Amino acid sequence: MKKLFNIYLLLTILFLFTGCAGVREFFGEFVDKFAHRLPDKVPDNANILLSSSYLEKALEYEKNDKLQTALFYMQIAGTLNPDSTIIPGKITSLKSTIDHKAKEHFTEGVTFYKKQRFKDAQGQFLTTLRYAPGHKEALDYLKNRLHPKEHLNYKVKEKDTLKGISKKFYEDPSKDFLIAYFNNLETGKEPVPGTFLELPILGSEFNQPMIDIRIELKKAENLLKEKQYREVLDVSEKILEYDRLNKKASDLINSAYYQIGLELSGQEKYPEAIKMFKNVTSNYQGVEEAIQHAINKELFKAKNLLKQKQYEQALAVAGKILDYDKSNKTAKNLINTAFCQQGKNLIIRKNYTEALNVLSKADPQYNCVKKTTSDVYKAKKKQAEVHYLKGVKYFLNEELQSAIKEWEKTLSLNPKHKKAKKNVKNARSLLDKLDKIK
């Protein structure tokens, strides 16, 4: 739990000072991913122009002392224009400046701490993390030695969650871990209604959302235009974590799922397509028709499998349809017909027990199932009589062991066959007498 908190605290402080860009720089993954994608999309000359744009943004952020964000944009610029002789030097210079400022603010923080000027110390350590998010010593001071003295008392209400409380007071649900930490709440557990929580008061400069929703929405819209639908989902779902009522993000998610479904339908992957369509709100234009189209294609497939006597495959396809549309009568009829035909084939092979087992899986009110089940019992009785007469024949020929076997087969098919029961008993008694005589 302690390690988890260190990670959460680090991410939050980084977000508070640098926003989303700072975290991306911290992980170092977004740049590589972004850079891998861009060169395939635009010509070299366009890359250089785009690189210049990011370079200008980086310099602007550097002027405003937002060095982590500046470094992020500078690295993008360098990725877009790897032949630049200027950008590598600027990246090195930025890193050096960041390192220097982090050390400078950390030293001041320690000085304030020793003088028991804890609020000033906290400010310096937070600023240290603004420049160097992974600064272990600053994190240690903030987590283990300093505790905010200013807080609000909040009485937990019914249905309250930490994320909901965090959203209400900080306009950011992801700061819930701060509430948990300062109230010694166990990770993953919600507060008990009626208890009081201490909500640390954050300065206005720290009380901003961890992502820029406007920028993220624009990014998602561009990804949708580029038909990168799964990336649209990632970005839009992240937006909803911070603003669950954001209509634009919800619309983008609907559009992405719908387009993924259409792509899968085009590839004749109808079950996967239906699954995607089911993630779209039912009032989304065209989605109900798209689902019905995919279901009809699957029904056609199931019917063909049934004609080819591929019963298991037909049952699997029809079963999936019912997963999506529980009231689909055609799928239900296909399933009952498949079981019925399987039962008939098993009757022909005289496998009556398995036939009844298969038929028990179908709707007992289905006409074909009713008739075939009745046919199974009739066939069993008829076959039982065949074995009974064979037994009689063996008995008359004084082949008692063979007679007993035939009558036992009779009883396995028709346990109520009185003559077979009596004859088995008499034959065994006769065998015992013959054994004694021998």
Helices and strands as residue ranges (DSSP letters): H 2-27, H 29-37, G 38-40, H 44-63, H 67-80, H 87-114, H 118-131, H 136-140, I 141-145, E 151-155, H 162-170, G 173-175, H 176-182, E 196-200, H 213-225, H 229-242, H 247-266, H 270-277, H 287-307, H 311-324, H 329-348, H 352-359, H 367-396, H 400-413, H 418-437
